[in-house]
Amino acid sequence: MSSPLDAIGFPTRGLAPGLVAARLAEWVRWPVERGTAAEVERGGRRLRVHSLECGGGARLVTVIELKKRYFLPGEEIVCFFPAFAGGAERELQLDDVVTASCPLEPFGISAFPDRLRFRIGNPFAAVFAAGTRISASLALLAGRVEPAPEGTRPLILASQFAAQDLELPPDLFTVAGRVEAVAEFTNAATGEACRRFRLATPTGVVDAIVRARDAAGAPATGQMAVAEGEFVADVRAVA
């Protein structure tokens, strides 16, 4: 099982379903036990929002509804979600680097928070090795970035559900949002021209990295765009 949780520092990749459920239950409790809380009222429902900052732009949120009627439980969890400020950079210590999949797109392994394994989307000319410290942010390594109709709703959605295609790998995602910025760079490891599109999504900005040739129609700043790909670590600096 794989999900965006892996990319933002709460890994579930490779866990059995029962272990995933236990891990999620643990993370649901963390904001309640360790975070801050604020009470709000929405549509006549009293909610207590627990939030825990986890560093590097990562945040866990657990929302609890406060019941008024005595014959119902005193409180009930109504939702839980992880959030990540896509533009925020996170410092990671590489415990190990593996390149079994592709030497130009290695996987880094960091001790925090629990042997996090993540794909490095753009190695540039740097040599990654155990003991290296990197500064990285969440990004979508996209196979395509295309203009979207103006009425498109910002979203992050598992592609296999969006396309109803069970043959698609489970770690591919569709991201739609308004383009806040566009930057160009050359991947020194491959020599290819690339673009980085910063997209506004319901949980914050997410950068989509794509080869220039796969950015059909080149959505401009202010336009809606849709991208499909895998969440990776966008490395910005190496110490």
C-alpha positions as CSV (number, residue, x, y, z in Angstrom):
1,M,0.0,0.0,0.0
2,S,1.3,3.5,-0.9
3,S,-0.2,6.9,-0.5
4,P,0.8,10.6,-0.2
5,L,1.4,9.9,3.5
6,D,4.7,8.4,2.4
7,A,5.8,11.5,0.7
8,I,5.1,13.9,3.5
9,G,6.8,11.9,6.3
10,F,4.2,9.4,7.5
11,P,5.1,6.2,5.7
12,T,2.7,3.3,5.0
13,R,4.5,1.8,2.1
14,G,4.9,-1.9,2.4
15,L,2.8,-2.3,5.6
16,A,0.1,-5.0,5.8
17,P,-3.5,-3.6,6.0
18,G,-3.8,-4.4,9.7
19,L,-0.5,-2.5,10.4
20,V,-1.7,0.4,8.3
21,A,-4.8,0.7,10.4
22,A,-2.8,0.6,13.6
23,R,-0.4,3.2,12.4
24,L,-3.3,5.5,11.3
25,A,-5.0,5.1,14.7
26,E,-1.7,6.2,16.3
27,W,-1.4,9.3,14.1
28,V,-5.1,10.2,14.8
29,R,-4.3,10.3,18.5
30,W,-1.1,12.4,18.2
31,P,-2.8,15.8,17.5
32,V,-5.2,15.1,20.4
33,E,-2.5,14.2,22.8
34,R,0.3,16.5,21.7
35,G,-1.1,19.3,19.6
36,T,-3.1,22.5,20.0
37,A,-6.9,22.7,19.9
38,A,-9.5,25.3,18.8
39,E,-13.2,25.0,19.0
40,V,-15.3,26.2,16.0
41,E,-19.0,25.9,15.0
42,R,-20.0,25.0,11.5
43,G,-23.6,24.5,10.4
44,G,-24.8,24.1,14.0
45,R,-22.1,21.5,14.7
46,R,-19.5,22.2,17.4
47,L,-16.1,21.0,16.4
48,R,-12.8,20.8,18.2
49,V,-9.9,21.0,15.7
50,H,-6.6,19.4,17.0
51,S,-3.5,20.3,15.1
52,L,0.1,19.1,15.5
53,E,3.0,20.7,13.6
54,C,5.5,18.0,12.7
55,G,8.3,20.1,11.2
56,G,9.2,20.9,7.7
57,G,5.7,22.0,6.8
58,A,4.1,18.7,7.8
59,R,1.0,18.8,10.0
60,L,-1.5,16.3,11.3
61,V,-5.1,17.4,12.0
62,T,-7.8,15.5,13.9
63,V,-11.3,17.0,14.0
64,I,-13.7,16.0,16.7
65,E,-17.4,16.8,16.9
66,L,-18.7,17.6,20.4
67,K,-22.1,15.9,20.9
68,K,-24.8,17.8,22.9
69,R,-27.3,15.0,23.5
70,Y,-26.5,12.8,26.5
71,F,-27.5,9.5,24.9
72,L,-24.7,9.9,22.2
73,P,-21.0,9.6,22.9
74,G,-19.6,12.8,24.4
75,E,-17.4,13.3,21.3
76,E,-16.8,11.6,18.0
77,I,-14.0,11.8,15.5
78,V,-15.3,13.1,12.2
79,C,-12.2,13.4,10.2
80,F,-8.4,13.1,10.2
81,F,-6.0,14.3,7.5
82,P,-2.3,15.1,7.0
83,A,-1.4,18.4,5.5
84,F,1.9,19.6,4.0
85,A,2.9,23.1,2.9
86,G,4.2,22.1,-0.5
87,G,6.5,25.2,-0.7
88,A,8.1,24.5,2.6
89,E,11.5,22.9,2.6
90,R,12.3,20.1,5.0
91,E,15.8,19.1,6.3
92,L,16.5,15.4,6.1
93,Q,19.5,13.3,7.0
94,L,20.0,10.5,4.6
95,D,20.7,7.2,6.4
96,D,20.9,5.3,3.1
97,V,20.4,5.8,-0.6
98,V,19.2,3.0,-2.9
99,T,19.1,3.1,-6.7
100,A,17.7,-0.2,-7.6
101,S,14.9,1.4,-9.6
102,C,16.8,4.0,-11.5
103,P,20.2,5.5,-10.7
104,L,19.0,8.9,-12.0
105,E,16.1,8.9,-9.6
106,P,17.3,7.3,-6.4
107,F,15.4,6.5,-3.2
108,G,16.6,8.1,0.0
109,I,16.0,6.7,3.5
110,S,15.7,9.0,6.5
111,A,15.3,8.0,10.1
112,F,12.6,10.6,10.8
113,P,9.9,9.7,11.6
114,D,10.1,6.0,10.9
115,R,12.6,4.9,8.3
116,L,10.9,7.1,5.7
117,R,11.6,5.9,2.2
118,F,11.1,8.5,-0.5
119,R,11.9,8.9,-4.2
120,I,14.2,11.8,-5.1
121,G,12.7,13.3,-8.2
122,N,15.6,15.5,-9.5
123,P,19.1,14.5,-8.5
124,F,20.8,17.3,-10.5
125,A,24.6,16.9,-10.4
126,A,24.8,16.1,-6.7
127,V,26.0,12.8,-5.5
128,F,23.7,11.4,-2.8
129,A,25.2,9.2,-0.2
130,A,24.5,8.0,3.3
131,G,25.3,10.7,5.9
132,T,24.3,13.5,3.4
133,R,21.9,16.2,4.6
134,I,19.4,17.5,2.1
135,S,16.8,20.2,1.9
136,A,13.7,19.0,0.1
137,S,10.1,19.9,-0.5
138,L,7.1,17.8,-1.5
139,A,6.5,17.7,-5.3
140,L,4.7,15.7,-7.9
141,L,7.0,14.1,-10.4
142,A,4.5,14.4,-13.3
143,G,4.3,12.5,-16.6
144,R,2.2,15.4,-17.9
145,V,1.0,18.9,-17.0
146,E,-1.8,20.3,-19.1
147,P,-4.2,23.2,-19.1
148,A,-7.5,22.5,-17.4
149,P,-10.9,24.2,-17.9
150,E,-11.5,27.3,-15.8
151,G,-14.2,25.6,-13.8
152,T,-12.0,22.7,-12.7
153,R,-12.1,22.2,-9.0
154,P,-8.7,22.0,-7.2
155,L,-8.1,18.5,-6.0
156,I,-5.6,15.7,-5.2
157,L,-7.0,12.4,-6.2
158,A,-5.7,8.8,-6.6
159,S,-5.5,8.3,-10.3
160,Q,-6.7,4.7,-10.3
161,F,-10.0,5.9,-8.8
162,A,-10.2,9.0,-11.1
163,A,-9.7,6.9,-14.2
164,Q,-11.4,3.7,-13.0
165,D,-8.4,1.8,-14.3
166,L,-7.2,-0.9,-11.9
167,E,-4.1,-1.4,-14.0
168,L,-2.6,1.9,-12.9
169,P,-0.1,1.8,-10.1
170,P,-1.6,2.8,-6.8
171,D,0.9,5.5,-6.1
172,L,0.0,7.7,-9.1
173,F,-2.1,10.8,-8.3
174,T,-3.9,13.5,-10.2
175,V,-3.5,17.1,-9.0
176,A,-5.5,20.0,-10.3
177,G,-5.0,23.6,-9.3
178,R,-4.4,27.2,-10.3
179,V,-0.8,27.9,-11.4
180,E,0.8,30.3,-9.0
181,A,4.3,30.3,-10.6
182,V,6.3,28.6,-13.3
183,A,10.0,28.1,-13.3
184,E,12.4,26.4,-15.7
185,F,15.6,24.4,-15.0
186,T,17.9,21.8,-16.6
187,N,18.2,18.5,-14.9
188,A,22.0,18.1,-14.8
189,A,21.7,14.3,-14.4
190,T,19.8,13.9,-17.7
191,G,20.4,17.2,-19.5
192,E,16.7,17.6,-20.1
193,A,14.8,20.9,-19.9
194,C,12.3,20.8,-17.1
195,R,9.6,23.0,-15.6
196,R,8.3,23.4,-12.1
197,F,4.6,24.5,-11.8
198,R,3.4,25.6,-8.4
199,L,-0.3,24.6,-8.1
200,A,-2.7,25.8,-5.5
201,T,-4.6,22.8,-4.0
202,P,-7.1,22.5,-1.2
203,T,-4.3,21.7,1.3
204,G,-1.8,24.2,0.1
205,V,0.6,24.6,-2.8
206,V,2.2,21.7,-4.5
207,D,5.0,21.9,-7.1
208,A,4.7,19.7,-10.2
209,I,8.0,18.8,-11.8
210,V,7.8,17.8,-15.4
211,R,10.0,17.5,-18.5
212,A,9.3,20.5,-20.7
213,R,8.3,18.3,-23.6
214,D,5.5,16.8,-21.4
215,A,4.0,20.2,-20.5
216,A,1.5,20.3,-23.3
217,G,0.2,23.7,-24.0
218,A,2.3,25.2,-21.2
219,P,-0.3,26.5,-18.7
220,A,0.6,30.0,-17.7
221,T,0.5,31.7,-14.3
222,G,-3.1,32.3,-13.3
223,Q,-4.5,29.4,-15.4
224,M,-5.9,26.1,-14.2
225,A,-3.7,23.1,-14.7
226,V,-3.9,19.3,-14.2
227,A,-0.9,17.1,-13.6
228,E,-0.5,13.3,-13.0
229,G,2.4,11.6,-11.4
230,E,4.1,10.3,-8.2
231,F,4.8,12.3,-5.1
232,V,8.6,12.7,-4.6
233,A,11.2,14.8,-2.8
234,D,12.2,17.8,-4.8
235,V,15.7,18.4,-3.6
236,R,16.7,22.1,-3.4
237,A,20.1,21.9,-1.5
238,V,22.7,19.4,-0.4
239,A,25.0,19.8,2.6
